[in-house]
Amino acid sequence: MRIDVVSIFPEYLQALDISLIGKARREGLLDVRVHDLREHTHDRHRTVDDTPYGGGAGMVMKPEPWAAALGSIAGTGDHRPLLLVPSPAGDVFTQAMAAELSTREHLVFACGRYEGIDERVYDFAAEHYEVRPVSLGDYVLNGGEVAVLAMVEAIGRLVPGVVGNPESLIEESHSDGLLEYPVYTKPASWGGREVPEVLLNGNHGKIARARRLWQLERTAQRRPDLIRALDPATLNRHDRDALWHAGFMIEDGRIVDKPVGPTEE
């Protein structure tokens, strides 16, 4: 997979040289290229922003450098690239999206700054790219670099060969719509706290059932929205019992909150 990142702070992306992503780059599994947007300016101040038309606070990134940078990248690959623009106005980035993007041949990330990129850049880019604004969540960052680091890691680790043990990807949070179950290691007793007995008995069927129960309990407590989004057809009797005790029920083919009974006087 080839990944291009355009930023006015290319040094911000140096974290992509370490850990599993850095190793994948060195082994040729990921071809990650970071570009300095200022290299595509033509004035001595290397200007990339200007005041917004219509007034308002802040500055807007100019279209000319972005057009030059994106145009130069688009013409170097064999496939029509997908341009991902971190933006609070984009689709929310999810594990399912990461899995889909990990199958692409060529991803390009545009790291905006200030009040954002001139809207005409998106129209220009659509001539050369599939364009998709993407959001990490309902909050605002100073720029797109942090979001790109998160997305490249989430996507890159799903590329075959990047993670040494691919089975570790199967039981992660969000891989099945639930949060991951709690994990433990040696020693079995630490600080007066014990590893759950079921994990020590070697009965893999009971272990799998306990972990599934812990997943449902943890998700119900921390992310009830994920519980409500589950397909009831995928739940067995044990799952349904666990959700009932966690405060959920199945009604008209959907998972809903159990009604709260009347308060006793």
HELIX and SHEET records of a PDB file:
HELIX    1   1 PRO A   10  ASP A   17  5                                   8    
HELIX    2   2 SER A   19  ARG A   26  1                                   8    
HELIX    3   3 LEU A   37  HIS A   40  5                                   4    
HELIX    4   4 PRO A   63  ALA A   74  1                                  12    
HELIX    5   5 GLN A   95  LEU A  101  1                                   7    
HELIX    6   6 ARG A  120  ALA A  125  1                                   6    
HELIX    7   7 GLU A  145  GLY A  156  1                                  12    
HELIX    8   8 PRO A  166  LEU A  169  5                                   4    
HELIX    9   9 GLU A  197  LEU A  200  5                                   4    
HELIX   10  10 HIS A  204  ARG A  222  1                                  19    
HELIX   11  11 PRO A  224  ARG A  228  1                                   5    
HELIX   12  12 PRO A  232  THR A  234  5                                   3    
HELIX   13  13 ARG A  237  HIS A  245  1                                   9    
SHEET    1   A 5 ASP A  31  ASP A  36  0                                        
SHEET    2   A 5 ARG A   2  SER A   7  1                                        
SHEET    3   A 5 HIS A 106  ALA A 110  1                                        
SHEET    4   A 5 LEU A  82  VAL A  92  1                                        
SHEET    5   A 5 GLU A 130  SER A 135  1                                        
SHEET    1   B 2 ASP A  49  ASP A  50  0                                        
SHEET    2   B 2 VAL A  60  MET A  61 -1                                        
SHEET    1   C 2 SER A 189  TRP A 190  0                                        
SHEET    2   C 2 ARG A 193  GLU A 194 -1                                        
SHEET    1   D 2 PHE A 248  GLU A 251  0                                        
SHEET    2   D 2 ARG A 254  ASP A 257 -1                                        
END                                                                             
